Amino acid sequence: MTDRELPDHLHPDTLAVRAGVARSQYGENSEALYLTSCFVQPDAESSARRFASEEEGYTYSRTSNPSVTGFERRLAALEGAEAAIGTASGMSAILLMAMGLLKAGDHVICSQSMFGSTIKLLGSEFGKFGVETDFVSQTDVAQWRAAVRPTTRLLFAETPTNPLTEVCDIRALAAIAHDAGALLAVDNCFATPVLQRPLELGADLVIHSGTKYLDGQGRVMAGAICGSQKLVDGVFAPLIRSAGMVLSPFNAWVVQKGMETLSVRVRAQSANALEIAQWLERHPAVERVFYPGLPSHPQHALAMAQQDGVGGAVISFSVKADHPEQARRRAFHVIDSTRVCSIATNLGDVKSIICHPASTSHGRLSEAQRLAAGVVQGLIRLAVGLEHVPDILADLSRGLDTLA
Ligand SMILES: *Cc1c(COP(=O)(O)O)cnc(C)c1O
């Protein structure tokens, strides 16, 4: 069935429920799920043309699948990107980007506060292939500029970061990248396109873990790269066809449906997070709260300008203690005293999730890498969900009140 074309200039809230719909001949209103590994071809000639990319049409789900295409189109519309490509997970999106853009001898500049697995992948694994990565301060623009070399191909940032919610200036980093003839990629997992659209601020690529807010209900793994049609069609699509880290149609379908409620979830969860962050900041057992929506956050003004005036739904806070061992015990006590929050390492779920970054997400880093990322033993990360705020406050009080 041919769909009536959507008008131009629709609001993102409309695109979130309407973009990327391709109805079958049955005219289903809810997106169909195409759970098939291959596609029957009309004839051998047509099959040959499709394999040579001379004719539109699906052949094999490692190359593409209508459910994956639906997800890609919806995400591209929300990010204001020409194109997007789905991947098996957020990390495989980063792997695909790095494999597609970098070769031996190339240089990457990366924030030292990136997601733990990103630091591991670029810092250790890609080193084996002759790619050099320098890790610099998330917030000190001068360090990014000073790290540029003639071989620099990529600047990679994440904002706000996990777990300390440090914010970087996307416009300033884009200018440094472009002066150096390099690309800027931004991991937009925490802010999501609801709050922040990096391509509009000058970034060349956006990385997503669909596992987080895009799905929103913690069901599946997914990832994506958003960027120009030229890079997606010319570099990433041919590479994923060879390398195979494709997004499963089922996961694509789940995340595409999840995006329909992205805006309401992110805004409601962020409003809850602001209230909880303000409460934590007043608690006597809490040493420090890291949340971009608080005026005490070092990049509060930048965050508000860059993130549509909203701090996001992830908070980190440290408990007061005299030494690291005590800090770790106290953090564990607060986490173990919760009854509502899930003890897990995910985020972006409608269920609030609490974790201890130093022993989980950042547990594989060396002590030096961990401290460079500011992940101390007393630090707790809370990814705020949709529960009633007083219930979460009571959950945190149970452990915190016995420390103060
Ligand atoms: C979770 C996460 C990733 C990795 O995504 P997966 O889907 O778990 O592979 C990358 N970046 C950030 C900021 C994340 O939070």
The ligand as an ORCA input file, in Angstrom:
! r2SCAN-3c Opt
* xyz 0 1
  C      24.933      2.123     27.316
  C      25.753      3.130     26.622
  C      26.484      2.796     25.473
  C      26.540      1.389     24.938
  O      25.313      0.937     24.478
  P      24.911     -0.622     24.485
  O      23.600     -0.619     23.775
  O      24.862     -1.079     25.890
  O      25.973     -1.332     23.723
  C      27.208      3.787     24.854
  N      27.227      5.047     25.336
  C      26.529      5.403     26.424
  C      26.584      6.800     26.900
  C      25.782      4.472     27.121
  O      25.116      4.831     28.222
*
